[in-house]
């Protein structure tokens, strides 16, 4: 898990007997303090180091009478008269000479524990002085007070907040104190650990923040001079990472010349394929001028300065981490970070071979478990302190992490399929938000509202782009029996409708040669006096080539159709058409042909028989299956974004009988005629059922045509049939992509952006958060335009806008409006 890391720089400089503390962070914030260095603190450090070296040289558990091993230079300096008769196990340092010593008698373990306790007590007491209160407070508040400048944060979302103090100590003797043990934050009740890492005073190279694109990390393990040591445990610990990284070992082989060895090591370090981690095991020493010394074979060593060009090449090819499981590495670490290395793990003091192996085993176990370098070192030192303190006292104080201030912590990313998939899983707030969006957009009622809003926007966009003003004759002639028609005819009780009036209307239409007339009236009950006239008008029209589709509907499991006395069923000339259906959806034939097909569908089939072979005119299997989930996936919509004058020609029935206002019906032979109720109160199977609240888009068109009356006008069933018929005739069936599908797609896109943002090379302290705001706004605008145009195109696809964009901003907003954005606004 990536972290949101708050970074401080703490420079501690000793000038004579005074130490100058300078804390800096963010955009130039700074706190300074001066505190005297206690006279006895350095002496306590020396006493502890003496006890530390004595324990690991002379304690019985580290004695070995069967082997003759050389003492390290550090022990040699402390015991110039040492003898091999004691034959202690080797510390990982440079061998100089030998001497005779007598068998020690003190209790080495007790002496070391007491020396450690005294050193830490005086060290902590010094750091708790009131002169340093402001510094301690500022660091602690980065985890407890949201008002503290979070602009110091190197923002990387989706992880826990941590604070890291980059410690710079000069001179080198000051850096030998166990600064990692500083109990920062405890006096302020901070529960989270504040990490202390080291950094050199001078850094000449920038750290490479862009990790290499490798399938697997690569680890180069250099095994140095093994004189008196045993690298089997080191090799085994490194090999434990083989499941997550590619590993290569190099080292001296008997019979190999020193020149060949040095050439091989240098060429391997600078290998073009590059490395991620460099590991060294063996003897090492501090050398202030040459940056440290590494023993690579018996009697042969490398100075860091000698291999600097190769290390620079390796860093440029992606090398980020160096681990030196050897003695006294302060100079080595400072030299490598100065070269731009991101992280370097070293031992500040001499370290016993068995301790070095125990540390390495725990450290690499954590690294192979995908912990970062800092947490891996913490896990290893906690093991040495908590679980192995009786065996290896004070050993936890020795390992140290040096970091470049620009660095992002290295970790071996999981590479398996499941681990990669886990990255894409939503975190808690994402899961809650996505669940809410899915729950809101699931009900059909909500989907219908979203479709209505979207169709209104499409209507407005169509009007804005001047695509609502075509003058082509519409494919439907809508003959409406409205209130004025009833009044002029003298019909006071229009239910059931006068069959004589219907007959007269058909007689007026027949001379124009309409090929199909659909009648949106249920004629199941013939009137004894009127039915013969209607039947005669129908027969005369059929004789002249007009086909009829009569309204039908299902009631109590049975189909109600026109009476044979009025409309005899003549194949291809007189058929029934279902008038039921949704306001927003097309009416398509059912999967099981157990009754009449939709009236609009049958009308078009009679007009243009082969036109309905078009794929969208048949209900798909996915739509059919979605019914089980109470959904209507991919079920075509009625496109109310089309203005009515493009869909139908409105013909009030009374105008057919008025010679002064008689409409021009010259295109009637090219149109399908629908004879429908025109909005009177009794229209419908039940009174008023045929008059429905208009969709938002239809109300928009009504008001465009007549701002006053348009607000009061209802949407009639005849108009719905006209729109459906128009869509079948023009093959314009709009397919809506479900909000849930686009919600999933948008969440994947948002997660991809978030994962890209979390990559170290895509983030730096001066990164402009408005960049992502701009991308989000621009991308949303482009997506909106594409959606609007795709809807209007011949493709006729409705892509939802609001739900997927909300899901996308669910991921963008936390990145954009983070503490970085608050910093930009200050």
C-alpha positions as a printed Julia matrix, in Angstrom:
826×3 Matrix{Float64}:
   0.0     0.0     0.0
   1.38    3.36   -0.94
   1.72    6.04    1.67
   0.91    9.66    2.08
   4.3    10.72    3.4
   5.06   13.95    5.24
   8.73   14.86    4.89
  10.89   16.99    7.2
  14.56   17.88    6.96
  16.39   18.05   10.28
  19.96   19.33   10.1
  22.03   18.9    13.28
  25.44   20.53   13.24
  27.96   20.54   16.08
  29.97   23.73   16.53
  32.39   23.26   19.41
  30.15   22.24   22.37
  26.88   23.5    20.85
  24.54   21.65   18.5
  22.48   23.69   16.02
  19.12   22.09   15.13
  17.34   23.34   12.01
  13.99   21.82   10.95
  12.62   22.7     7.51
   9.7    21.52    5.38
   7.2    22.52    2.72
   7.49   25.94    1.11
  10.3    27.32    3.2
   8.9    26.72    6.69
  11.71   26.49    9.2
  12.39   26.22   12.94
  15.84   26.6    14.52
  17.17   25.85   17.99
  20.49   25.6    19.83
  21.25   23.14   22.57
  24.52   22.3    24.33
  25.97   18.86   23.79
  26.33   17.19   27.19
  29.92   16.53   28.15
  29.23   12.96   29.11
  27.13   11.91   26.11
  30.02   11.14   23.81
  31.75    9.3    26.65
  28.61    7.2    27.19
  28.6     6.37   23.48
  32.21    5.19   23.69
  31.47    3.09   26.77
  28.5     1.51   25.02
  30.57    0.79   21.92
  33.3    -0.78   24.06
  30.72   -2.99   25.78
  29.15   -3.81   22.39
  32.44   -4.92   20.85
  33.45   -6.84   23.95
  30.18   -8.77   24.01
  30.33   -9.86   20.38
  34.01  -10.81   20.74
  34.15  -12.5    24.09
  30.67  -13.61   25.17
  30.67  -17.44   25.46
  27.93  -17.91   22.85
  30.18  -16.22   20.28
  33.36  -18.16   21.19
  34.62  -20.87   18.85
  37.64  -22.87   19.97
  37.7   -24.96   16.78
  38.35  -22.1    14.36
  41.09  -19.55   14.02
  39.62  -16.28   12.73
  41.09  -12.85   12.38
  39.94   -9.91   14.43
  38.43   -6.93   12.66
  40.2    -3.62   12.47
  37.66   -2.18   14.91
  38.4    -4.81   17.54
  42.11   -4.5    16.81
  41.89   -0.81   17.59
  40.18   -1.5    20.91
  42.37   -4.53   21.85
  45.86   -4.18   20.33
  47.1    -7.08   22.44
  44.37   -9.5    21.36
  45.29  -13.14   20.82
  43.77  -15.81   18.61
  43.63  -18.13   21.58
  40.14  -16.78   22.28
  39.24  -17.34   18.58
  36.04  -15.25   18.43
  33.71  -15.28   15.43
  34.49  -12.53   13.01
  32.91   -9.1    12.82
  32.44   -7.94    9.26
  35.42   -5.57    9.1
  38.86   -5.27    7.53
  41.57   -7.56    8.99
  44.84   -5.9     9.97
  46.85   -7.87   12.52
  46.57  -10.23   15.43
  47.65  -10.19   19.07
  47.41  -12.19   22.24
  44.61  -11.65   24.76
  43.61  -13.3    28.0
  40.28  -14.96   28.5
  37.84  -12.29   29.74
  35.89  -12.85   32.9
  33.22  -10.08   33.08
  29.54  -10.63   32.39
  29.58   -9.18   28.9
  25.81   -9.3    28.41
  25.06   -7.41   31.62
  27.68   -4.78   30.83
  26.24   -4.21   27.35
  22.64   -3.96   28.53
  23.62   -1.47   31.22
  25.7     0.58   28.81
  22.85    0.65   26.28
  20.3     1.76   28.89
  22.61    4.52   30.15
  23.36    5.79   26.64
  19.72    5.83   25.54
  18.58    7.47   28.76
  21.04   10.34   28.48
  20.46   10.64   24.73
  16.65   10.86   25.14
  17.0    13.3    28.02
  19.15   15.56   25.89
  16.62   15.5    23.03
  13.74   16.27   25.43
  15.15   19.64   26.41
  12.77   22.57   26.17
  14.87   24.29   23.49
  13.79   21.51   21.09
  10.09   21.61   22.03
   8.98   23.55   18.93
  10.83   21.14   16.67
   9.33   18.08   18.33
   5.87   19.66   18.26
   5.98   20.56   14.56
   6.98   17.01   13.63
   4.35   15.4    15.85
   1.56   17.66   14.62
   2.03   16.44   11.06
   0.15   13.32   12.21
  -2.26   14.86   14.7
  -3.23   18.34   13.51
  -4.86   18.83   10.13
  -4.21   22.54   10.37
  -0.46   22.01   10.25
   0.95   22.6     6.78
  -0.02   19.5     4.93
   1.65   21.02    1.93
   4.76   19.31    3.21
   3.09   16.11    2.12
   4.34   14.22   -0.87
   0.81   13.27   -1.91
   0.12    9.74   -2.87
  -3.48    8.73   -2.24
  -4.96    5.48   -1.01
  -2.53    4.84    1.81
  -1.93    5.63    5.47
  -0.31    8.89    6.49
   3.29    8.69    7.77
   5.94   11.18    8.79
   9.6    10.82    7.88
  12.4    12.95    9.29
  15.47   13.17    7.05
  18.37   13.6     9.48
  21.59   15.31    8.41
  24.38   15.19   10.98
  27.77   16.86   10.85
  30.43   16.0    11.81
  30.45   12.23   11.38
  30.93   11.59   15.1
  27.53   13.18   15.76
  25.94   10.76   13.3
  27.15    7.78   15.35
  24.51    8.41   18.02
  21.41    6.14   17.81
  19.13    8.86   16.38
  16.62    6.24   15.19
  15.74    5.6    18.83
  14.52    9.2    19.34
  11.03    8.89   20.81
   9.44   11.6    18.7
   5.74   12.18   19.28
   5.32   10.22   22.5
   4.93   13.35   24.63
   2.1    14.49   22.31
   0.23   11.19   22.32
   1.06   10.29   18.72
   0.33    6.62   18.18
   1.93    6.29   14.76
   5.65    5.86   14.45
   7.68    8.77   13.15
  10.46    7.34   11.01
  13.97    8.78   11.17
  16.19    8.17    8.16
  19.62    9.55    7.37
  20.69   11.85    4.56
  24.13   13.2     3.69
  25.0    16.87    4.06
  25.83   17.19    0.36
  23.95   15.63   -2.56
  25.17   16.37   -6.06
  22.81   14.17   -8.1
  19.03   14.04   -8.3
  17.31   10.8    -7.49
  15.65    8.98  -10.36
  11.96    9.02   -9.47
  10.89    7.06  -12.56
  11.21    3.33  -11.92
  12.33    1.13  -14.79
   9.74   -0.8   -16.74
  10.78   -4.33  -15.99
   8.67   -7.44  -15.79
  10.39   -8.41  -12.54
  12.81   -6.55  -10.27
  16.48   -7.48  -10.64
  18.82   -7.95   -7.67
  22.6    -8.02   -8.0
  24.27   -9.7    -5.02
  28.02   -9.16   -4.61
  29.64  -11.57   -2.18
  32.92  -10.08   -1.04
  35.88  -11.43    0.91
  34.63  -14.44    2.81
  37.74  -14.82    4.96
  36.51  -15.93    8.39
  32.89  -15.53    7.33
  30.2   -17.84    6.06
  27.94  -16.49    3.3
  25.66  -19.51    3.1
  22.97  -17.8     5.19
  23.37  -14.59    3.18
  23.01  -16.47   -0.09
  19.98  -18.36    1.21
  18.32  -15.14    2.4
  18.82  -13.48   -0.99
  17.58  -16.58   -2.8
  14.37  -16.38   -0.78
  13.42  -13.46   -3.07
  13.57  -15.59   -6.23
   9.77  -15.84   -6.37
   9.43  -12.09   -6.76
  12.72  -11.01   -8.37
  15.5   -12.12  -10.69
  18.78  -12.59   -8.81
  22.39  -12.77   -9.93
  25.4   -13.47   -7.71
  28.94  -12.32   -8.42
  32.06  -12.79   -6.31
  35.62  -14.03   -6.17
  36.35  -17.58   -7.25
  39.57  -19.44   -6.44
  42.08  -19.01   -9.25
  40.53  -15.78  -10.48
  42.83  -12.8   -10.7
  41.95   -9.6    -8.87
  41.96   -7.64  -12.13
  39.51  -10.07  -13.73
  37.31   -9.93  -10.64
  37.21   -6.14  -10.53
  36.48   -5.92  -14.26
  33.69   -8.48  -13.98
  32.07   -6.73  -11.02
  32.21   -3.31  -12.68
  30.79   -4.6   -15.96
  28.02   -6.43  -14.14
  27.06   -3.34  -12.1
  26.79   -1.28  -15.31
  24.96   -4.01  -17.26
  22.59   -2.37  -19.81
  19.56   -4.32  -18.6
  19.94   -2.58  -15.25
  19.31   -3.52  -11.64
  16.82   -2.48   -8.99
  18.71   -3.6    -5.87
  22.46   -3.91   -5.21
  23.45   -6.15   -2.3
  26.92   -6.54   -0.78
  28.02   -8.96    1.93
  31.5    -9.03    3.4
  34.02   -6.78    5.09
  33.85   -3.01    4.77
  35.41    0.03    6.4
  34.95    3.77    6.63
  37.24    5.98    4.55
  36.21    9.61    4.62
  38.11   10.72    1.53
  37.38    7.79   -0.81
  33.8     7.17    0.32
  34.28    3.78    1.95
  36.07    0.51    1.25
  34.65   -2.9     0.26
  36.72   -6.07    0.57
  35.98   -8.19   -2.5
  38.65  -10.93   -2.19
  41.44  -11.94    0.15
  43.84   -9.01    0.17
  41.83   -6.99   -2.39
  39.24   -4.25   -2.01
  37.3    -1.62   -3.91
  37.11    2.01   -2.91
  33.7     3.54   -3.63
  35.44    6.26   -5.62
  36.92    3.6    -7.95
  33.5     2.25   -8.98
  31.63    5.57   -8.99
  31.26    5.75  -12.82
  29.72    2.27  -12.9
  27.4     3.08  -10.02
  26.22    6.23  -11.81
  25.48    4.18  -14.93
  23.58    1.64  -12.86
  21.56    4.41  -11.19
  20.65    5.84  -14.58
  19.43    2.38  -15.6
  17.13    2.11  -12.61
  19.23    1.02   -9.63
  17.44    2.44   -6.58
  18.46    0.49   -3.49
  21.83   -0.57   -2.12
  22.13   -2.91    0.87
  25.5    -3.33    2.59
  25.44   -6.13    5.1
  28.88   -5.23    6.39
  30.58   -3.1     9.03
  30.77    0.67    9.45
  28.92    1.92    6.4
  28.27    5.6     7.17
  30.75    6.84    4.56
  29.5     4.32    2.05
  25.88    5.38    2.46
  26.66    9.08    2.2
  28.72    8.49   -0.93
  25.95    6.55   -2.69
  23.11    8.94   -1.79
  25.36   11.75   -2.97
  25.45    9.92   -6.33
  21.65    9.97   -6.47
  20.82    6.56   -5.01
  17.31    6.59   -3.56
  17.87    4.33   -0.56
  20.93    2.75    1.05
  20.87    0.32    3.98
  24.08    0.09    5.99
  25.4    -0.86    9.42
  26.75    2.13   11.36
  28.97   -0.01   13.58
  30.81   -3.32   13.28
  28.32   -6.17   13.14
  28.8    -9.8    13.97
  28.42  -12.29   11.17
  25.48  -14.1    12.8
  23.7   -10.82   13.6
  24.16   -9.63   10.01
  22.61  -12.84    8.74
  19.69  -12.68   11.17
  19.01   -9.09   10.15
  19.24   -9.86    6.45
  16.88  -12.81    6.68
  14.14  -10.75    8.35
  14.74   -7.74    6.12
  14.46   -9.69    2.87
  11.43  -11.64    4.11
   9.58   -8.36    4.49
  10.88   -7.03    1.17
   9.74  -10.2    -0.6
   6.33   -9.74    1.06
   6.02   -6.43   -0.83
   6.82   -4.15    2.09
   8.85   -1.08    1.23
  12.52   -0.72    2.24
  11.75    1.51    5.24
   9.14   -0.84    6.68
  11.32   -3.85    5.94
  14.19   -2.34    7.91
  11.8    -1.47   10.73
  10.49   -5.05   10.8
  14.03   -6.43   10.97
  15.15   -4.09   13.76
  11.96   -4.75   15.73
  12.7    -8.45   15.48
  16.23   -7.89   16.81
  14.88   -5.71   19.62
  11.81   -7.7    20.65
  12.51  -11.32   19.78
  16.28  -11.59   19.67
  17.35   -9.05   22.29
  18.65  -11.77   24.67
  20.7   -13.35   21.9
  21.79  -10.19   20.08
  21.64   -7.27   22.56
  21.97   -3.74   21.1
  21.99   -5.17   17.56
  18.76   -3.32   16.7
  20.59    0.0    17.05
  23.04   -0.8    14.24
  21.05   -0.95   10.94
  20.46    2.45    9.34
  18.57    3.66    6.28
  19.91    6.53    4.21
  17.49    8.14    1.76
  17.58   10.79   -0.91
  15.05   13.5    -0.06
  13.42   13.19   -3.51
  13.04    9.44   -3.22
   9.93    7.37   -3.07
  10.26    4.22   -1.06
  11.16    1.17   -3.09
   9.02   -1.92   -2.82
   8.69   -5.02   -4.93
   5.29   -4.72   -6.51
   3.14   -7.85   -6.59
   3.33   -9.41  -10.05
   0.79  -12.24   -9.95
  -2.56  -12.03  -11.69
  -4.5   -11.95   -8.44
  -2.23   -9.34   -6.91
  -2.63   -7.16   -9.99
  -6.38   -7.56   -9.81
  -6.37   -6.56   -6.14
  -4.93   -3.19   -7.14
  -8.12   -2.51   -9.06
 -10.43   -3.27   -6.16
 -12.09   -0.13   -4.81
 -11.01    1.13   -1.44
 -13.63    1.77    1.22
 -14.96    5.19    0.25
 -14.86    4.23   -3.45
 -16.83    1.07   -2.76
 -19.44    2.99   -0.75
 -19.83    5.68   -3.4
 -20.0     3.18   -6.28
 -22.52    1.08   -4.41
 -24.71    4.13   -3.85
 -24.48    5.11   -7.51
 -25.34    1.56   -8.58
 -28.26    1.4    -6.14
 -29.6     4.74   -7.3
 -29.34    3.96  -11.0
 -30.76    0.42  -10.73
 -34.54    1.09  -10.36
 -36.39    1.57  -13.64
 -38.08    4.67  -12.27
 -34.71    6.34  -11.79
 -33.52    5.13  -15.18
 -36.61    6.63  -16.79
 -35.97    9.97  -15.11
 -32.37    9.93  -16.32
 -33.53    9.05  -19.85
 -36.06   11.89  -19.78
 -33.44   14.38  -18.64
 -31.01   13.13  -21.23
 -33.58   13.29  -24.06
 -34.42   16.86  -23.05
 -30.75   17.79  -23.35
 -30.67   16.07  -26.73
 -33.7    18.09  -27.87
 -32.08   21.34  -26.75
 -28.81   20.36  -28.4
 -30.65   19.46  -31.6
 -32.31   22.87  -31.56
 -29.02   24.62  -30.76
 -27.2    22.93  -33.64
 -30.12   23.7   -36.03
 -30.97   20.08  -36.7
 -34.62   20.47  -35.72
 -35.74   22.46  -38.74
 -35.95   19.95  -41.59
 -38.77   20.49  -44.11
 -39.07   16.93  -45.41
 -42.62   15.51  -45.15
 -42.93   13.29  -42.09
 -43.77    9.61  -42.6
 -46.89    9.73  -40.43
 -50.18   11.6   -40.91
 -51.81   11.9   -37.5
 -55.54   12.45  -37.9
 -56.7    13.61  -34.47
 -60.25   13.67  -33.24
 -59.82   16.5   -30.78
 -62.28   18.53  -28.72
 -62.96   20.96  -31.56
 -63.67   18.07  -33.93
 -66.18   16.65  -31.46
 -67.81   20.02  -30.95
 -68.16   20.72  -34.66
 -69.65   17.27  -35.19
 -72.0    17.74  -32.27
 -70.73   14.74  -30.33
 -71.25   15.28  -26.64
 -70.53   11.72  -25.48
 -67.41   10.53  -27.33
 -67.17    7.23  -25.52
 -67.63    5.04  -27.37
 -66.69    7.1   -30.38
 -69.29    7.59  -33.08
 -68.75    4.86  -35.64
 -70.49    6.99  -38.27
 -67.98    9.75  -37.63
 -65.14    7.28  -38.11
 -66.75    6.11  -41.35
 -66.99    9.68  -42.63
 -63.35   10.36  -41.81
 -62.27    7.21  -43.68
 -64.36    8.29  -46.66
 -62.57   11.66  -46.65
 -59.16    9.99  -46.55
 -59.76    7.25  -49.12
 -59.53    9.49  -52.23
 -55.92   10.36  -51.32
 -54.93    6.73  -51.69
 -53.38    5.97  -48.26
 -51.8     2.54  -48.25
 -52.22    1.94  -44.5
 -54.6     3.38  -41.93
 -54.14    2.53  -38.27
 -57.13    3.1   -36.03
 -56.38    3.74  -32.37
 -59.92    3.0   -31.19
 -61.2    -0.28  -29.77
 -64.09   -1.32  -32.03
 -65.11   -4.46  -30.2
 -68.76   -3.38  -29.75
 -70.52   -2.57  -33.02
 -73.41   -0.1   -32.89
 -76.4    -1.63  -34.64
 -77.31    1.61  -36.45
 -73.78    2.86  -37.12
 -71.64   -0.23  -37.64
 -72.85   -0.98  -41.19
 -71.74    2.45  -42.37
 -68.31    2.03  -40.86
 -67.95   -1.46  -42.25
 -68.96   -0.21  -45.68
 -66.41    2.65  -45.57
 -63.69    0.2   -44.59
 -64.6    -2.22  -47.35
 -64.58    0.55  -49.96
 -61.14    1.69  -48.79
 -59.8    -1.86  -48.85
 -61.16   -2.25  -52.35
 -59.1     0.77  -53.39
 -55.89   -0.66  -51.9
 -55.9     0.6   -48.33
 -54.97   -1.81  -45.53
 -56.14   -1.35  -41.94
 -54.64   -2.07  -38.55
 -57.24   -2.06  -35.76
 -56.46   -1.47  -32.11
 -56.44   -4.39  -29.71
 -55.32   -5.0   -26.14
 -55.11   -7.79  -23.6
 -57.64   -7.91  -20.76
 -57.83  -10.68  -18.17
 -55.59  -12.87  -20.28
 -57.72  -12.47  -23.44
 -57.25  -10.27  -26.48
 -59.9    -7.65  -27.15
 -60.09   -6.94  -30.89
 -62.28   -5.14  -33.4
 -65.57   -6.88  -34.12
 -65.73   -8.85  -37.39
 -68.96   -7.01  -38.12
 -66.91   -3.84  -38.47
 -63.5    -5.07  -39.5
 -63.52   -8.48  -41.12
 -60.1   -10.11  -40.79
 -58.69  -10.17  -44.27
 -55.1   -11.35  -44.42
 -52.81   -8.55  -45.43
 -55.62   -5.98  -45.45
 -57.26   -6.02  -42.06
 -55.29   -7.07  -38.99
 -55.14   -6.35  -35.27
 -52.39   -4.3   -33.61
 -51.54   -4.13  -29.92
 -51.8    -0.55  -28.56
 -50.23   -1.22  -25.15
 -46.7    -0.17  -24.33
 -44.46    2.15  -22.33
 -44.27    5.89  -22.81
 -40.49    5.93  -23.17
 -39.86    2.63  -24.95
 -40.47    1.2   -28.35
 -43.01   -1.6   -28.64
 -41.33   -4.62  -30.23
 -42.8    -8.02  -31.03
 -42.79  -10.48  -28.18
 -40.56  -13.54  -28.14
 -43.61  -15.79  -28.16
 -46.08  -14.81  -30.86
 -49.17  -15.3   -28.69
 -51.21  -12.35  -29.95
 -51.22   -9.26  -32.12
 -47.95   -7.45  -32.62
 -47.68   -3.71  -31.86
 -49.94   -1.42  -33.9
 -47.03    0.72  -35.1
 -45.03   -2.37  -36.04
 -47.89   -3.89  -38.02
 -48.61   -0.6   -39.76
 -45.04   -0.41  -41.05
 -45.01   -4.09  -41.98
 -48.03   -3.49  -44.22
 -46.48   -0.35  -45.69
 -42.94   -1.64  -46.31
 -42.91   -5.41  -45.76
 -39.12   -5.97  -45.84
 -38.18   -2.97  -43.71
 -38.59   -4.71  -40.38
 -35.79   -7.19  -41.01
 -33.58   -4.52  -39.42
 -31.88   -6.05  -36.35
 -33.0    -3.49  -33.79
 -36.64   -4.04  -34.58
 -36.44   -7.44  -32.88
 -36.04   -7.74  -29.13
 -32.58   -9.11  -28.28
 -31.88  -12.04  -25.99
 -29.97   -9.81  -23.57
 -33.0    -7.55  -23.25
 -35.19  -10.56  -22.71
 -32.89  -11.94  -20.01
 -32.69   -8.55  -18.29
 -36.42   -8.73  -17.56
 -35.59  -11.3   -14.9
 -33.62   -8.59  -13.1
 -36.42   -6.07  -13.61
 -34.31   -4.26  -16.17
 -34.74   -3.36  -19.84
 -31.15   -3.46  -21.07
 -30.67   -2.34  -24.67
 -34.43   -2.0   -25.18
 -34.82    0.75  -27.84
 -36.06    4.16  -26.76
 -38.59    6.53  -28.3
 -36.55    9.49  -29.49
 -38.52   12.48  -28.23
 -35.56   14.7   -29.04
 -37.07   14.8   -32.54
 -39.55   17.67  -32.83
 -43.13   16.55  -33.59
 -43.18   18.17  -37.04
 -40.37   15.82  -38.12
 -42.33   12.79  -36.9
 -45.92   13.39  -37.95
 -48.14   15.74  -39.86
 -50.94   16.8   -37.52
 -54.4    16.76  -39.15
 -57.34   17.75  -36.91
 -60.29   15.62  -38.03
 -62.64   18.6   -38.41
 -60.42   20.13  -41.12
 -61.23   17.21  -43.43
 -64.81   18.53  -43.65
 -64.1    22.26  -43.88
 -63.44   23.39  -47.42
 -61.81   26.62  -46.31
 -59.1    25.06  -44.13
 -58.89   21.65  -45.72
 -55.29   20.42  -45.35
 -53.03   19.59  -48.27
 -52.77   15.83  -48.15
 -50.83   15.24  -51.32
 -48.28   12.97  -49.54
 -50.85   10.74  -47.94
 -50.03    7.88  -50.3
 -46.43    8.02  -48.98
 -47.44    8.18  -45.35
 -49.0     5.89  -42.81
 -52.26    7.37  -41.51
 -53.11    7.05  -37.84
 -56.66    7.86  -36.77
 -56.39    8.63  -33.08
 -58.03   10.41  -30.14
 -56.84   13.97  -29.92
 -56.69   14.77  -26.23
 -60.29   14.94  -25.09
 -60.99   13.96  -21.5
 -62.69   10.61  -22.14
 -60.01    9.21  -24.45
 -58.6     5.83  -23.52
 -59.82    2.41  -22.48
 -60.46    4.06  -19.16
 -61.44    7.71  -19.12
 -58.37    9.9   -19.6
 -55.99    6.95  -19.88
 -54.9     8.04  -23.34
 -53.75   11.43  -22.07
 -50.41   11.24  -20.31
 -48.01   13.78  -18.8
 -45.59   14.79  -21.56
 -41.98   13.81  -21.35
 -39.59   16.67  -20.65
 -38.48   16.77  -24.28
 -42.07   16.85  -25.6
 -42.98   19.64  -23.22
 -39.97   21.52  -24.51
 -41.24   21.14  -28.09
 -44.79   22.06  -27.12
 -43.56   25.25  -25.48
 -41.35   26.06  -28.45
 -44.42   25.93  -30.65
 -46.86   27.6   -28.26
 -45.34   28.93  -25.01
 -48.72   29.38  -23.31
 -50.82   26.38  -24.36
 -47.78   24.1   -24.59
 -47.45   23.99  -20.83
 -50.95   22.57  -20.45
 -50.87   20.07  -23.28
 -50.84   16.33  -22.64
 -49.0    13.67  -24.59
 -51.55   11.43  -26.28
 -51.3     7.76  -27.03
 -51.67    8.56  -30.71
 -48.52   10.68  -30.62
 -46.63    7.86  -28.95
 -47.77    5.5   -31.73
 -46.68    8.1   -34.28
 -43.17    8.31  -32.83
 -42.85    4.53  -32.76
 -44.11    4.26  -36.31
 -41.7     6.98  -37.44
 -38.77    5.12  -35.88
 -39.71    1.87  -37.62
 -40.14    3.68  -40.95
 -36.83    5.56  -40.68
 -35.03    2.73  -38.9
 -34.11    5.09  -36.06
 -34.14    2.96  -32.96
 -32.03    4.5   -30.17
 -30.25    1.89  -28.08
 -29.55    3.0   -24.5
 -26.37    1.71  -22.89
 -27.29    0.87  -19.28
 -26.02    3.27  -16.63
 -24.72    0.31  -14.66
 -22.46   -0.75  -17.52
 -20.99    2.72  -17.97
 -20.68    3.04  -14.2
 -18.44   -0.01  -14.22
 -16.43    1.26  -17.2
 -16.01    4.73  -15.67
 -14.89    3.26  -12.35
 -12.24    1.19  -14.16
 -11.05    4.27  -16.03
 -11.01    6.29  -12.81
  -9.08    3.55  -11.03
  -6.58    3.44  -13.89
  -6.03    7.18  -13.52
  -5.65    6.81   -9.76
  -3.11    4.0   -10.16
  -1.21    6.04  -12.7
  -1.21    8.98  -10.3
   0.19    6.83   -7.53
   3.25    5.89   -9.57
   6.25    7.77   -8.21
   7.34    9.21  -11.56
   3.94   10.83  -11.97
   4.19   12.77   -8.76
   6.58   15.26   -7.28
   6.4    17.95   -4.67
   5.83   20.71   -7.2
   3.16   18.83   -9.14
   0.28   21.11  -10.11
  -2.99   19.58   -8.88
  -4.99   21.72  -11.32
  -3.56   19.53  -14.05
  -5.94   16.75  -13.04
  -8.83   19.17  -12.61
  -8.22   20.36  -16.16
  -8.03   16.82  -17.49
 -11.25   15.94  -15.66
 -13.14   18.98  -16.93
 -11.82   18.65  -20.46
 -12.45   14.91  -20.57
 -15.97   15.35  -19.21
 -16.75   17.99  -21.83
 -15.39   15.88  -24.69
 -17.29   12.82  -23.46
 -20.48   14.86  -23.23
 -20.14   16.15  -26.8
 -19.33   12.68  -28.12
 -22.38   11.29  -26.32
 -24.67   13.98  -27.74
 -23.36   13.5   -31.27
 -23.44    9.71  -31.05
 -27.1     9.92  -30.07
 -27.94   12.12  -33.08
 -25.89   10.07  -35.51
 -27.15    7.15  -37.56
 -25.57    4.88  -34.94
 -28.24    6.12  -32.48
 -26.53    5.07  -29.24
 -27.43    6.74  -25.95
 -24.41    6.89  -23.65
 -25.39    8.0   -20.15
 -23.59   11.12  -18.98
 -24.33   11.95  -15.36
 -23.74    8.58  -13.67
 -20.42    7.67  -15.38
 -19.05   11.19  -14.94
 -19.95   11.12  -11.26
 -18.09    7.83  -10.99
 -15.07    9.25  -12.8
 -14.93   12.33  -10.57
 -15.17   10.03   -7.6
 -11.54    9.15   -8.4
 -10.3    12.48   -9.79
 -11.65   14.74   -7.05
  -9.65   13.22   -4.15
  -6.46   13.62   -6.17
  -7.19   17.15   -7.3
  -8.61   18.55   -4.08
  -5.97   17.11   -1.81
  -3.61   18.94    0.46
  -1.59   19.79   -2.64
  -4.51   21.81   -3.93
  -4.85   23.59   -0.61
  -1.19   24.5    -0.91
  -1.76   25.89   -4.4
  -4.54   28.1    -3.04
  -2.46   29.58   -0.25
